[in-house]
Amino acid sequence: RLHTQRDSTLHSVLHNTTIYMYNSAAHRAAVIVELAFSLLFQRGASADELAVGFCDAH
């Protein structure tokens, strides 16, 4: 029974880690896309404004 409990806990940890990694990767992708659109559509924006937008996204 103890063995089964440990396997279950390990599975849970791996599952949560996978979800966390997926979520953080999706978040990074969203930030990158947002920055790309900023560069495309706000070519007149200064580097400072883009930096502020980047900080706000995090």
C-alpha positions in Angstrom: 0.0 0.0 0.0 2.8 2.4 0.9 4.4 1.6 -2.5 1.2 2.5 -4.3 0.8 5.7 -2.4 4.4 6.8 -3.4 3.8 6.0 -7.0 0.6 8.0 -7.0 2.4 11.0 -5.4 5.2 10.7 -8.0 2.6 10.7 -10.8 0.9 13.7 -9.3 4.1 15.7 -9.1 5.1 14.8 -12.7 1.6 15.8 -13.9 1.7 19.1 -12.1 5.2 19.8 -13.4 4.1 19.1 -16.9 1.1 21.5 -16.6 3.4 24.2 -15.1 5.9 23.8 -17.9 3.2 23.9 -20.5 1.6 27.0 -18.9 4.9 28.9 -18.7 5.8 28.0 -22.3 2.4 29.3 -23.4 2.8 32.4 -21.4 6.3 33.1 -23.0 4.8 32.5 -26.4 2.0 35.0 -25.7 4.5 37.6 -24.5 6.7 37.0 -27.7 3.6 37.4 -29.9 2.6 40.6 -28.1 6.0 42.0 -28.6 6.1 41.1 -32.2 2.8 42.8 -32.8 4.1 45.9 -31.0 7.1 46.0 -33.3 5.0 45.5 -36.4 2.2 48.0 -35.7 4.0 50.6 -33.5 7.2 51.2 -35.5 7.1 54.7 -34.2 7.1 53.6 -30.6 10.3 54.3 -28.7 12.4 51.5 -27.2 11.4 52.7 -23.8 7.7 52.3 -24.6 8.3 48.7 -25.8 10.3 48.0 -22.7 7.5 49.2 -20.5 5.1 47.0 -22.4 7.4 44.0 -21.9 7.5 44.6 -18.2 3.7 45.0 -18.0 3.3 41.6 -19.7 5.3 39.8 -17.0 
